[in-house]
Amino acid sequence: MIMQTFIFKKVEPQEAQLMEQIHRLRFEVYCKECGFIKEEDYPKSTESDEYDNNAIHFAAIDPDGEIIGTIRMILADSIVLPLEKHCKDLTIAKKGVPRDSLAEISRLVISKKLRRRWDDGIYYGPQAEDKKGTDSEGNAFLRRAKPMAFGLYRELYRESKKRGITHWYALMEKSLWLLLRIHGLTFDVIGEEIDVYGPVKPYLGDIKKIEQEVQTRFPKFFDYFSDGNKQETYHDFTFKPAT
């Protein structure tokens, strides 16, 4: 088995080269891999939109300095969030969550270089044959739990706590929702399925409830998310580069 060390970090606005990598990775996945966007509409081979300037971006970086995963958190402020734009009938009171406590998670993209099986999917969600196991302290996890999405969510979570964000909006595919739910990151569906880069549903995540769920069911996993003093790295002993 080969050990890889990934660095997870918030990308600062002045880190132009990293932002360029993020936009190129998004293009590779959304255009070349999934066919969600047309190549002729993106002559620079980068994908960006009007929300990027109002978002905080996070990246997973491999030992060669290449970004292999990314996610962003769009701050509500005074703008209309993508979920609010696409979903007109949400089953949540508009006044239920203050605008300055709300953010939307989007553009979770992971490089196909991390794939080991043809059916891994974009987020490497749980497969039918996956079995639940336990860690050294008896906490139940899927044996094939993929660390990449969780490393990115960890950085997003920490930044949310710093900023006083209490709730997350997200438009998610079922595979990602299942992957998060299995590990205690439970989001509630708040609307009907729509088509935004494929079929997705709108969800709302209450960070306080997510904390309670993860801490109760998976205390070691909660430690990984909440300990800001630990290194911003993750050692994956199961990763094997695609051939």
N, C-alpha and C positions, 0 to 999 in steps of 0.2 A: 504494500500500500504506500501511496505517496502523500506526504504531508504538504499542504499548502497553507500559507499565511495570508489572510486577506485583511486589509485595513478598511475600516468603515469610518466615514467622516462627513461632516457638513462641508459643502463646497461654498466658499466665500465668493461674492460677486466679482472680486478682482482676480479670481483664479480663472482667467479666460481660457487657458488651454484645457483645463478640466471641464469647463462648461462646453467647450467645443466637442470634447469626447462624449459627453452626455448626449448632446444633440445628434451626434453620429450614431451612437448606439441605439438611440430611439428610432432613428431612420432605418437602421439595419433590421430591427425587429419588426417595426410596423409596416415597412415597405417590402424589403427583400424576403422576410420570413413569413409574415402573416398576410401580406397583401391588403392591409387596411387602407393604405394611402398609395397614390400613383407616383411612380418615380419621376415622371415628367413634371409633376407639380412641385418637386423639390430639387431643383437643379444643383444645389450645393451639397446634396446628399446629407442634409441635416434636417431634423424635425424639431420645430419650436412653435410656440403659439403665444397669444397675447397674455396668457396667465404666467408665463415664466418670470416676468419681472416682478410679479407680486407673490412669488413663491420662494420657499427655502428648499434647496436641492441637497440631496445626500448621495454619496457614491460608495461603492465597494471597489477597492483597487487591489489588483493582484501584485505579486512580487516584482513584475516587470514594469509597474507603474501604469498599467492599462486599466481603465474603468471597465468592469465586467458586470456591474449592476448599478441601478440608480432608482431613486424614488423622489418625489417632491411633495411638499406640503404648501398648499395655496392658502394664504391668510385672507380671511373674509374682509376685514376692514369695511370699506364702502362699496366693494365690487359685488357683482352677482356671480356666484360661484358656478362652475360648469354643471354640477348636479342640479342646482336651482334653475339653471337655464334649460336643461334638457327634460327635467321632471316637473311638470306643472302641478301635479296633484300629489303632494307628499303627505303621509299620515303622521305628521308631527306639527305641533303648533309652532307657528313662526316665532312666537315670543318665548318659546320654551328654552331656547339657548341664546344667550347674549352674543352679538356679532363678534366681539373681541375675544370670546372664548371658543370660537368655532373655526375650524380649518378643514380643508378638503385634501385627502390623500389621492394622488394620481400618478400616472406615468411610472408604475413599477415595471421595470424592464431588467431582465437578466440575460446575459450573453449566452448564446447557444453553445459556446465553447465548454460550458460546464455540463453539457448533456452526456449521459452515459447510456441511455436507452432511447429507442425511437419514440416511445410513448410517454416520455417524461413530461411533456407539455411546457408551456411558457414558464409556469411557476413551480414545476416539479411537484405537483400535487400528489396526494396519496393514491396509490394504485389499488386495484381490487385485491391483489395478492399480498399487499403489505400487512404485516402483523404488528400488533402492539407488543412492546417489550418494556423493560424497566431499566433505569439507570442504576448506578451503584448504591443509591440510597432509596431505591424502591419506587421512584417516580415513573409513572407510565408515559412513554413516548412512542411514536412510530419509529421503527428501526431505521427507516429511510428519511427521517425528518431532514429537510434541506436547510442548512444554516443561512444561505445567502439572503433570502427574504427576511429572516428574523434579524440578521445583523443590520439591515437597512431600517427595519421597523424599530429596532432598539435606538438608533440615532434619532429617528423621528420622535419617538416617545420622550427621550431626554430633552430634546429641544422644545417639545410641547409643554413639559413640566416647567421649564425655565420661563416660558412665555405666558403661562397661565391658561393654556388651551385645555379645555375640559371635554370637548366632544370633537369627533372626527366624522366628516362626511366621506363617503367613498362610493364610486360606481365600480362594482366588482363582478368578475366572472364567477360562476359557481365553484370552479376549481380552486380559486384563491380563497374564497369565503370558507370552503371546507378545510383547506390547509390551516387557516388561521383559527377556525373554531376548534379543531381537534386539539390545538395547543393552548386553548383557553382564551384566545383573542376573539371574543364573541361580538359580532356586529348584528344589529337588528335591521331587518328589511323594512323599508319605509315607503315602498312604491312598487309599481309594476315594472316588468322587464321592458327594456328599450334597447335600441341598437346604437351603440357608440363604440366604434372600433370592435364590433362584434356584440353579441347579446350580453347585457349586464343588467344588474338590478341596483337600485339606490339603497345604501345602508347608512346607519348611524351608529357610531361607537361611543359609548359613555366610558371615558378613560377610568373613572373611579370604579365602575363595575368590572371593567377588564382587569384592573389591578387586583381586585378582590378575588376574581375567578382564578387568575394565574397564580396568585400567592397561595391560595388554598389547595389547588390541584397540583401545581408544579412549582414548589418553592425554589428549586435550583434554577429553573427557567426564569423565575421572577428575579432572582439575584443577578442573573446575567443581564436582564433589562435595566434594573434599577441602580446598580452599583456604578456610579459615575467615576470612581477612582481607578477602575480596572483599565488595562490597556485597551486601546481601540482596535484590537485584532481578534481574529478567530482562527483557531487551528482546526482544519478539517482533515481527518485521517482517512476519509473514504473517497476523496476526490481523485479521479483519474482523468487526465485530459482526453478529449475526444480524438479519435484517430481517423 
